[in-house]
Amino acid sequence: MVDLFNSKSLEKALKEEICVVYILYFDEAKGHVPLLIFPFEEGSKLKDNKRFMRPIKYHPVWFLSIEEQEPLDHIDLEFKGYTFFGKKFLTKSKRKKRRAGLKEESPEIIVVIASVSNDIAIFGDELIHLITEEIKEKFDDKLFKIIECEIAKDEIIKTPEIKKIINEGMKIKKDLNNMIDKITENYFHNTIKQKDTDLMNQQKALSYLALKGIDVSAIGDIKKTDFFLNNIKLFDPSTKAANELALKTPFIITNVSIIEDSQELEITVQNNTGKEIKDVIINITHLKEFFEKEIMEQDIDLWFPEEELLFISPIIPNINDYLFFITKKENKEKIFKKLINLKSLKSLKN
């Protein structure tokens, strides 16, 4: 059992259990190369551990161009109890490239992947967005120096110039690591401490921590800790009845049916927000070899609380994966998305 009053043991346990963040780039000579794996130390050999890096190496985000992955916000991969949220973007570069046809100013391809347990995968969407935006804003013109540093480390003879490149890159990497540390700490602190039990984020997170062997029963008695857990109890019966403690999602897919005769997919969705939803767009797309194509779009002017709406889409021959989106018409923000696999539906039916 982790001692909550020992801030060092608590911090180490939580940081490694809650979230792992990978910053990688596409090297023109080596392929996918990790620049940083948070929260592990610089000397960690995890990047050379094929088993540990397998879901990173084969993550579908690598197979999509920047333009192809933009409509999806991020690309997810589930692997052995964890969800790996991935985002790819281009950043500035001034380094000499190691492949013919590439100029010094050719942008770097950067991939950010945040791995969280499936038990708290609800946090992954916002977390990967926060990390990516902060990296782009504060390290856009610095990431190539970390790449130069990693390349320089492979040089057999370390000249004074090479040592200077390594030292500069290591300093930037340390700053990047500290920024990710701050983002994750603040994010989970703000998420877990919320008193809005309708969302149940804090209950789900705390239950997960308890299962991991972290004693959270006394958190409500702690005035302040060095990490992000304070003033919280695992379950507070004074706020909600026990039978009301359930994760509430804004929308629920209540039924998915395959109509064999007409080769159509019927999806029934309920508005679970407790309020009227206005001006949203429903999209159904299909996925084939990581490429997305729209097959249905429908505008919804008004959607009443608890109301169920039926959406029908044609089934494309030899296509098993379909994405269901709900998007705000005004700012194009995706407020719900769900992957539907026809093979899984058929196996459940049988």
URSULWO-V21167 format. One record per residue. N is the residue number from 1. RES is the residue in one letter. PHI is phi in whole degrees, -180 to 180 (NA if undefined). PSI is psi as a letter, one per 40 degrees, with the letter a starting at -180 (NA if undefined). OMEGA is omega in whole degrees, -180 to 180 (NA if undefined). Layout:
# URSULWO-V21167
N	RES	PHI	PSI	OMEGA
N	RES	PHI	PSI	OMEGA
This chain:
# URSULWO-V21167
1	M	NA	h	179
2	V	-76	h	179
3	D	-82	h	-178
4	L	-66	d	-178
5	F	-87	e	174
6	N	-99	g	-171
7	S	-62	d	-178
8	K	-68	d	-180
9	S	-68	d	178
10	L	-64	d	-177
11	E	-63	d	-179
12	K	-62	d	-179
13	A	-63	d	-176
14	L	-68	d	-177
15	K	-63	d	-179
16	E	-79	d	-178
17	E	-84	d	-172
18	I	-77	d	-171
19	C	-156	h	171
20	V	-122	h	-179
21	V	-115	h	179
22	Y	-111	h	171
23	I	-112	h	-176
24	L	-131	i	173
25	Y	-136	i	179
26	F	-95	h	-180
27	D	-87	h	-176
28	E	-67	e	179
29	A	-107	d	-174
30	K	-107	e	-176
31	G	93	b	-176
32	H	-80	h	-176
33	V	-124	h	177
34	P	-72	h	173
35	L	-98	d	-175
36	L	-158	h	173
37	I	-127	h	-178
38	F	-93	h	13
39	P	-103	f	-173
40	F	-78	i	-176
41	E	-68	i	-180
42	E	-56	d	-176
43	G	-77	e	-177
44	S	-62	i	179
45	K	-97	e	-176
46	L	-62	d	-178
47	K	-65	e	177
48	D	-99	e	179
49	N	-87	h	-174
50	K	-62	d	-180
51	R	-67	d	-179
52	F	-67	d	-175
53	M	-91	e	-176
54	R	-56	d	180
55	P	-65	d	177
56	I	-75	d	-178
57	K	-63	d	-176
58	Y	-104	e	179
59	H	-64	h	-177
60	P	-63	e	-179
61	V	-61	d	180
62	W	-68	d	-173
63	F	-90	e	-180
64	L	-109	i	173
65	S	-75	i	178
66	I	-58	d	-178
67	E	-68	d	-177
68	E	-71	d	-177
69	Q	-89	e	-177
70	E	-57	d	-178
71	P	-62	e	-177
72	L	-93	e	-178
73	D	68	d	176
74	H	-159	i	-179
75	I	-115	h	-176
76	D	-112	i	174
77	L	-138	h	175
78	E	-97	h	-177
79	F	-150	h	174
80	K	50	f	174
81	G	88	e	179
82	Y	-126	i	173
83	T	-111	h	-179
84	F	-107	h	-179
85	F	-90	h	-175
86	G	-120	i	178
87	K	-142	h	-180
88	K	-116	i	175
89	F	-154	i	178
90	L	-101	i	178
91	T	-137	i	-176
92	K	-64	i	179
93	S	-148	i	175
94	K	-137	e	-176
95	R	-97	i	178
96	K	-72	h	-177
97	K	-82	i	-175
98	R	-106	e	177
99	R	-135	h	-179
100	A	-62	i	178
101	G	96	e	178
102	L	-102	h	179
103	K	-94	i	179
104	E	-60	d	-178
105	E	-86	e	176
106	S	-59	h	-173
107	P	-65	i	176
108	E	-85	i	174
109	I	-94	h	-177
110	I	-111	h	176
111	V	-123	h	175
112	V	-113	h	179
113	I	-127	h	176
114	A	-112	h	-178
115	S	-106	h	176
116	V	-133	i	177
117	S	-61	i	177
118	N	-58	d	180
119	D	-66	d	179
120	I	-126	f	-180
121	A	-63	e	177
122	I	-59	d	-179
123	F	-84	e	-169
124	G	-67	d	-177
125	D	-56	d	-176
126	E	-72	d	-177
127	L	-63	d	-179
128	I	-65	d	178
129	H	-65	d	-179
130	L	-61	d	-178
131	I	-64	d	-178
132	T	-63	d	-178
133	E	-64	d	179
134	E	-68	d	179
135	I	-65	d	-180
136	K	-64	d	-177
137	E	-75	d	-171
138	K	-105	e	-176
139	F	-128	e	-177
140	D	-57	d	-177
141	D	-100	e	-178
142	K	-122	d	-174
143	L	-61	d	-178
144	F	-65	d	178
145	K	-71	d	174
146	I	-68	d	178
147	I	-64	d	177
148	E	-58	d	179
149	C	-62	d	-179
150	E	-64	d	178
151	I	-68	d	-179
152	A	-65	d	180
153	K	-61	d	-179
154	D	-80	e	179
155	E	-68	h	-179
156	I	-70	d	180
157	I	-101	h	-177
158	K	-96	g	177
159	T	-74	i	177
160	P	-55	d	179
161	E	-66	d	178
162	I	-66	d	177
163	K	-62	d	178
164	K	-64	d	178
165	I	-62	d	-180
166	I	-64	d	-178
167	N	-63	d	180
168	E	-65	d	179
169	G	-65	d	180
170	M	-66	d	178
171	K	-66	d	179
172	I	-66	d	179
173	K	-63	d	178
174	K	-63	d	178
175	D	-63	d	179
176	L	-65	d	179
177	N	-61	d	180
178	N	-65	d	179
179	M	-66	d	179
180	I	-64	d	176
181	D	-57	d	-179
182	K	-67	d	-180
183	I	-62	d	-177
184	T	-65	d	-180
185	E	-62	d	-179
186	N	-66	d	-177
187	Y	-64	d	-178
188	F	-71	d	175
189	H	-60	d	-177
190	N	-69	d	-179
191	T	-74	d	-174
192	I	-73	d	-174
193	K	-78	e	-176
194	Q	-62	i	-178
195	K	-93	e	-179
196	D	-79	g	-176
197	T	-75	e	175
198	D	-61	d	-179
199	L	-76	d	176
200	M	65	e	177
201	N	-60	d	-177
202	Q	-66	d	-179
203	Q	-67	d	-180
204	K	-66	d	-180
205	A	-65	d	-178
206	L	-68	d	176
207	S	-61	d	178
208	Y	-63	d	179
209	L	-62	d	180
210	A	-63	d	179
211	L	-65	d	180
212	K	-81	e	177
213	G	94	e	178
214	I	-95	h	-176
215	D	-76	h	-179
216	V	-106	e	-175
217	S	-67	d	-177
218	A	-103	e	-175
219	I	-61	d	-179
220	G	-63	e	-179
221	D	-95	e	-178
222	I	-90	h	-179
223	K	-74	d	-180
224	K	-161	i	174
225	T	-121	i	-180
226	D	-79	e	-179
227	F	-112	a	-169
228	F	-108	e	-180
229	L	-110	h	176
230	N	-159	i	176
231	N	57	f	-179
232	I	-133	i	172
233	K	-114	i	-176
234	L	-58	d	174
235	F	-138	h	-179
236	D	-113	g	-176
237	P	-64	e	-179
238	S	-76	e	-177
239	T	-98	d	-178
240	K	-145	i	174
241	A	-68	i	-175
242	A	-60	d	-178
243	N	-76	e	177
244	E	-98	e	-178
245	L	-80	g	179
246	A	-148	i	-179
247	L	-67	h	-178
248	K	-106	h	177
249	T	-101	i	-176
250	P	-64	d	179
251	F	-136	i	-180
252	I	-127	h	171
253	I	-84	h	-174
254	T	-85	d	-180
255	N	-160	i	173
256	V	-132	h	-177
257	S	-130	i	174
258	I	-105	h	177
259	I	-94	h	-173
260	E	-63	d	-175
261	D	-61	d	-177
262	S	-98	e	-178
263	Q	51	f	179
264	E	-127	i	179
265	L	-110	h	179
266	E	-107	h	-178
267	I	-124	h	179
268	T	-103	h	-174
269	V	-126	h	-180
270	Q	-110	h	173
271	N	-77	h	-175
272	N	-109	e	-176
273	T	-80	e	-176
274	G	82	e	179
275	K	-147	i	178
276	E	-71	h	176
277	I	-110	h	-177
278	K	-118	i	170
279	D	54	g	174
280	V	-122	i	180
281	I	-118	h	176
282	I	-101	h	177
283	N	-126	h	170
284	I	-123	h	180
285	T	-124	i	175
286	H	-118	i	-179
287	L	-117	h	174
288	K	-143	h	-179
289	E	52	f	175
290	F	74	e	178
291	F	-103	i	-174
292	E	-111	h	177
293	K	-141	h	-177
294	E	-76	h	178
295	I	-127	e	178
296	M	-155	h	175
297	E	-139	h	-178
298	Q	-146	h	177
299	D	-87	h	175
300	I	-119	h	-179
301	D	-77	d	-177
302	L	-146	h	-178
303	W	-129	h	-174
304	F	-77	i	177
305	P	-58	h	179
306	E	67	e	180
307	E	-75	h	176
308	E	-102	h	178
309	L	-120	i	-179
310	L	-105	h	179
311	F	-121	h	-176
312	I	-120	h	-180
313	S	-134	i	175
314	P	-68	i	175
315	I	-93	h	-179
316	I	-87	h	-180
317	P	-54	h	176
318	N	68	e	177
319	I	-112	h	-178
320	N	-107	d	-176
321	D	-103	h	179
322	Y	-129	i	179
323	L	-109	h	178
324	F	-109	h	-178
325	F	-120	i	165
326	I	-122	h	-174
327	T	-128	h	174
328	K	-70	h	-177
329	K	-67	d	-172
330	E	-69	d	-175
331	N	-116	e	177
332	K	64	f	178
333	E	-77	h	178
334	K	-80	h	-178
335	I	-107	e	176
336	F	-161	i	174
337	K	-152	i	-177
338	K	-150	h	175
339	L	-90	h	179
340	I	-119	h	-179
341	N	-111	h	-176
342	L	-67	d	-180
343	K	-63	d	178
344	S	-64	d	180
345	L	-64	d	-178
346	K	-67	d	180
347	S	-68	d	177
348	L	-66	d	-180
349	K	-66	d	-179
350	N	-78	NA	NA
